[in-house]
Amino acid sequence: MYLAFLLQVLLSALLVSAVKPTRTLSKRQTTPPSKFVTSQNGQFMFNGSTLDFVGTNAYWLPVLNSDEDIDFTLGNLSAAGIKIVRTWAFNDVGTIPVNGTWFQLIANGTTVINEGPNGLQKLDTVVKLAEKHGIFVLLSLTNNWNPLPLDNQAAGISARDTTPGTNKVLPRNALSNDYGGMDAYVREFSDGKNHDAFYVNPTILAKFTNYTTQIVSRYVESPAIFAWEIANDPRYIIRLSLICIWLKSPHQMQLLLPATVLCNTHTITKFHSTIAQHINQVDPNHLVSSGNQGFFCVDCPKLFPRVAPPPPQTSSTPSNNRRRSPPKPLTKRGLLQERKAIRNKVRNLQKRTSTAGGIRIRGRWMSTETKRQSDDQGIGPSFDGSYGIDSEDILNIPQIGFGTFQLFPDQNSYGIDDPTLPAFNNTVNQGLDWIRRHADVGKLFGKPVTLNGFGLVTQANAPSFVPFNQTQAPFGPDSPPSPPAQQPFGITDAQRDDAYAQWLHAGLQNGLQGMLQYQWSQGNLTTGVGTAISPTVSGTGVSPTVSGTGLSPNDGYSIQGAGLDQAVGTIQQAAQALGPDQQR
């Protein structure tokens, strides 16, 4: 009960700050009211006031089967007090589907934009209805992840097994990685073997730039657009990052996989600079962000180095208005000192116990290449550039308006475990540390930073959990049973609430400008055969559409049932406290 109460208090406090001016602006800081969100002195500005927010993700919004469903969902978001929702502004296909939504056909050496009612008109509806309900939309223009059948795993593009009866066949657009994306371009306009071709191949860049123009120019004057996001989780594919680990520690890795670019974070940074400049030229009204996971490349040479630290600032939140000491830049030396302290704990613990190893890990973590890759002699792939991302270098690109990062401990490692703590505590603490580091980066660079997605998989959601680089649910009902010695995958609802409460509190205390939960769940939707909202009944007499029975897609992170009811109730309380004068 205490955890539930704590979560309610923290969410309410954050949501009140979402649309309410959190401080009085001085004359020097006052800007003319604008119908667009801007960035000034490390803060989001809207209509002359600072804008901090807690929002959510709903990647599936444009593929709902009716305009009424989109209206219904956005209405529920608004009623819950949510002011910003992140969704996909891409939907690439290799063949035109019989049913459902698609935005762009990538086939036969060319691209075709779908302007029809099952195409970009659906995105138009999302934007129009978002404005109606006083909600901003953060639109992502492509995805790093798009595994398909028969992909060559050794070449760096994820594989997908669609064998019937093995919990691997899901309706199109049911998963966040089933909307096309980078690899859709790579397959069509290159040899299809190297994911990083997306960032350097001239033909691919021209095709993606053209798509970006078509989308961005469509909404130049829309006040509903919060910002543009270049891509969801841009990075080198995981198998390419193994090359970087091998080159940094050759005594630990005997495998070298093919790639066109080796461990050069400048490649993705240059790509961001090029696309951000283009978006800014097409649409000077809206901010541009990266959408990356926030991976660091400490001590790496920068294409866009930080020239000088901005003056110290006070937090914009009412609960933390004291002046903070300026944060220090992240360095490899500092990280290694932290790792050394934890390893000393490991050695001391091993001396006092008879159990070999001495490090306790969470029961049944996902065994994928994205989870807890360990380099005991280094600082880990989230900090050493192995993913091809240098989030600090990207943040300092002049046309990038704010920083982004994500927090998914079920799929990425953000540190090493403290063996004196239970596994769940390590998960929470590493998330707290990840949030603090990125809040500090925002202060160092004088730009807002948002947590674009955070989530944990619960035991109830485990059967629906599909990692971002896969298309199968490894803990679904058709998967092999868990060994008796292992715990069920996932955490309890109470643990999720505890973690979310602590992370939200950390974002508030450390000065993040936005945090987006992943992801929203919506029921009572219109279903359609062959669409993401498919009928749950079986048999030959299924109607093509069934109203009021569908549930929004869930790739393992939706808050449903009693958990959803509690979260919505909390948000509603915060929304009621705002008053009608605070509506956008």
Secondary structure, DSSP 4 states (H G I P E B T S, - for coil): -HHHHHHHHHHHHHHHHHHS--SPPPTTT-----SS-EEETTEEEETTEE--EEEEE-TTGGG-S-HHHHHHHHHHHHHTT--EEEEE---EESS--SSS--SEEEETTEEEE--STTTHHHHHHHHHHHHHTT-EEEEE--BS---EET--GGGTS-EE---TTTT----TTSSTT-S--HHHHHHHHS-S--TTHHHH-HHHHHHHHHHHHHHHGGGTT-TTEEEEES-BS----HHHHHHHHHHH-TTT-------SS-S-THHHHHHHHHHHHHHHHH-TTSEEE-------BTT---SS---SPPPP-B-SSTT--SBPPPPPPP-HHHHHHHHHHHHHHHHHHHHH-SSSS-----TT---STTS----TTS--TTTBSTTS--HHHHHTSTT--SEEEEE-TTT---S---TTS-HHHHHHHHHHHHHHHHHHHHHHHTS-EEEEEE---BTTTGGG---TT-SS-TTSTTSPPPPTTSPPSSB-HHHHHHHHHHHHHHHHHHT-SEEEES-----SEEEETTSSS--S--STT--SEEEEEE----SS----HHHHHHHHHHHHHHHHHH-GGG--
